[in-house]
Each structure stands twice: as C-alpha cells, then as structure tokens.
Amino acid sequence: MSYQPNSPDPRTQNDQIPYDGQGNGVANETRKSSDLGGAHAVSQRESYVDPMGNQVDSHAEVFEDTNQSRANTRYRIARITYFVLGVLEVILLLRLFFRLLGASRDNGFIIFLYGLSHVFVAPFNGIFNDQALGSSSVFEVSTLIAMLVYALLAWGIVVLGRLVFAHTLSGRQRITTTRRRRLS
C-alpha cells in the first residue's frame, strides 16, 4: 500500500463507513450482554474495513460488579471510622494517664492536650465523681466512659455501613446476545 499525502491516518480515525456489499464498511458485529446477580458485563466485537481498505477487528469488554463496589464502600467506611476512633482513643488515653500521674497544668503540651480532649470528655463529666488519689492525681471515670462510648459509637457506624452496603442477592439472571452479519 502506498502512502497518499492527503489521505487520513486510519489509526487516528474512528469513523466507520456503512457496509456496501463490496467489502467496504462493517462486515459483522457481535454484541453480548449479561446480568448475573449484581454483576453486569457487556462485550462487543466488530470487524470492518476502514476507508483505507484495511481489515479492522475490534473487541471491547466492560464488566461491572456492583457487589464489589459495595464491598469497597464498606471497607472504606470501616477504615476511616476506625482510624478516627484510634486517634480519639489515643488522645483520651493520654489525658487519662497524665491526669492519673498528676502532670503539671503549667506545661504547654498538657494545656493543649486537656483543651483538645475536654471537648470529647465534657458530655460525660458529672456522671460519676472523679476520684482524687493524692494532691494532684485524679482518676477520671468520665474519660473511661467517654472512651467506651466512642468505641461503641464507632462499632455502630461500621455495622450500619455493613447493613446499608450489604451484598445484594439477586435471583434474576439475564443474558442477551445479538449477532449481525451482512453478506453481499
């Protein structure tokens, strides 16, 4: 085949000319789609002759599994929730230990830690009396209750995510196959 300077490059064109019975255009086309219990697949195969006279075979497949995407969502919810819980539990545990050991309230880190953790412990203050163990040591029961409640809350969020994005069970199956062949 000789190079023609004004002819289009067949590699960059997606144009197909209709089949004219003379060997030009779409020779045959096969499409197949299936829907099996939450998964959907589409397959398409084409053979055609491009404007330059080249035989082109094209095959495309698309597979989408809705159950896998739901599982990915459940996984992301659990990972993010448990990460946030882990950070919060570490902050509250540090508060519990520093209060128990009687850390100086004049230290910048202790001021920051108590200020940050107070937001999370405040709803639980007053449920039980905190026990003073010495002149500056305090055993904060409210911090332990906060740690327990936040852990239960995180567990509930993860379980809710599992329920909302549960695996779908479908008894429906559909397979469609279409074949077209034009002969001259």
C-alpha positions in Angstrom: 0.0 0.0 0.0 1.4 3.4 -1.0 1.4 6.5 1.1 -1.0 9.1 0.0 -0.3 12.6 1.5 -3.9 13.8 1.7 -5.4 10.5 2.9 -6.5 10.3 6.6 -4.5 8.2 9.0 -6.6 5.1 9.8 -5.0 4.8 13.3 -6.5 8.2 14.4 -9.9 7.8 12.9 -12.9 6.1 14.5 -15.2 6.7 11.5 -16.7 3.6 10.0 -18.4 3.7 6.7 -21.6 1.6 6.2 -21.2 -1.8 4.6 -21.8 -1.5 0.9 -21.7 -5.2 0.0 -18.4 -4.7 -1.9 -16.1 -5.4 1.0 -16.1 -1.9 2.5 -17.6 -1.0 5.8 -18.9 -3.1 8.7 -18.6 -6.8 7.9 -20.1 -8.2 11.1 -20.8 -7.2 14.6 -21.5 -9.2 17.7 -22.8 -7.8 21.0 -23.3 -9.7 24.1 -24.5 -8.5 27.5 -25.3 -10.4 30.7 -26.7 -9.5 34.1 -25.9 -12.1 36.7 -26.7 -11.4 40.4 -25.4 -7.9 40.8 -22.7 -8.2 38.1 -23.1 -6.7 34.6 -21.0 -7.5 31.6 -21.0 -6.1 28.1 -18.9 -7.5 25.3 -18.7 -6.1 21.8 -16.8 -7.4 18.8 -16.7 -5.7 15.4 -14.9 -6.4 12.2 -14.9 -3.7 9.5 -12.9 -2.3 6.6 -11.7 1.2 7.2 -11.6 3.9 4.4 -8.1 2.9 3.6 -9.1 -0.7 2.8 -7.6 -2.2 5.9 -9.5 -5.0 7.7 -10.0 -3.9 11.4 -11.1 -6.2 14.2 -12.3 -4.5 17.4 -13.2 -6.1 20.7 -14.3 -4.3 23.8 -15.5 -5.7 27.2 -16.9 -4.0 30.2 -17.5 -5.8 33.5 -19.1 -4.1 36.5 -19.6 -5.9 39.8 -22.0 -3.9 42.0 -21.3 -6.2 44.9 -17.6 -5.5 44.7 -18.2 -1.7 44.7 -20.5 -2.1 47.7 -17.7 -4.1 49.5 -15.2 -1.4 48.7 -17.6 1.2 50.2 -18.0 -0.9 53.4 -14.2 -1.3 53.6 -13.7 2.5 53.3 -16.3 3.3 55.9 -14.7 0.8 58.4 -11.2 2.0 57.8 -12.0 5.7 58.1 -14.2 5.1 61.2 -11.6 3.0 63.0 -8.8 5.5 62.1 -10.8 8.4 63.7 -11.6 6.2 66.7 -7.9 5.3 67.1 -6.8 8.9 67.1 -9.5 9.8 69.6 -8.8 6.9 71.9 -5.1 7.8 72.0 -5.9 11.4 72.9 -8.3 10.3 75.7 -5.8 7.6 76.9 -3.1 10.3 77.2 -5.5 12.5 79.1 -6.3 9.6 81.5 -2.6 8.8 82.2 -1.5 12.5 82.6 -4.4 13.2 85.0 -3.7 9.9 86.9 0.0 10.8 87.2 -0.7 14.4 88.2 1.0 16.1 85.3 1.7 19.9 85.8 -1.0 22.0 84.3 1.5 24.7 83.5 3.1 22.7 80.7 2.2 23.8 77.2 1.6 20.2 75.9 -0.6 19.3 78.9 -2.7 22.5 78.4 -3.1 21.7 74.7 -4.0 18.0 75.4 -6.5 18.9 78.1 -8.1 21.6 76.0 -8.4 19.2 73.0 -9.7 16.3 75.0 -12.1 18.3 77.1 -14.4 18.7 74.1 -14.8 14.9 74.0 -15.0 14.3 77.7 -17.3 17.2 78.7 -20.6 15.3 77.8 -19.6 12.6 80.4 -18.5 14.8 83.2 -20.7 14.5 86.3 -22.0 11.0 85.7 -19.6 9.7 88.3 -17.4 11.6 90.7 -13.7 11.7 89.7 -11.6 10.1 92.4 -8.7 12.2 93.8 -5.7 9.9 94.5 -3.4 12.5 96.0 -2.7 16.2 95.9 -2.6 16.4 92.1 -3.5 12.9 90.8 -7.1 12.3 89.6 -8.7 9.1 88.3 -11.2 10.3 85.7 -14.0 7.9 85.4 -15.6 10.2 82.8 -12.6 9.7 80.5 -13.0 5.9 80.7 -16.8 6.2 80.0 -16.0 8.5 77.0 -13.6 6.0 75.6 -16.1 3.2 75.9 -19.0 5.2 74.4 -16.9 6.4 71.4 -15.7 2.8 70.8 -19.3 1.6 70.8 -20.4 4.5 68.5 -17.6 3.7 66.0 -18.6 0.0 66.1 -22.3 1.0 65.4 -21.2 3.2 62.4 -19.3 0.2 60.9 -22.2 -2.2 61.4 -24.6 0.3 59.9 -22.3 0.6 56.9 -22.3 -3.2 56.6 -26.1 -3.2 56.6 -26.6 -0.3 54.2 -24.0 -1.6 51.7 -24.7 -5.3 52.1 -24.1 -7.8 49.4 -27.1 -7.9 47.1 -28.6 -11.3 46.3 -30.4 -11.4 43.1 -32.3 -14.3 41.7 -32.5 -12.7 38.3 -30.3 -13.6 35.5 -30.4 -12.2 32.0 -28.2 -12.9 29.1 -28.7 -11.1 25.8 -26.8 -12.0 22.6 -27.2 -10.1 19.3 -25.3 -11.0 16.2 -25.5 -9.2 12.9 -23.8 -10.3 9.7 -24.3 -8.6 6.4 -23.4 -10.5 3.4 -23.2 -9.1 -0.1 
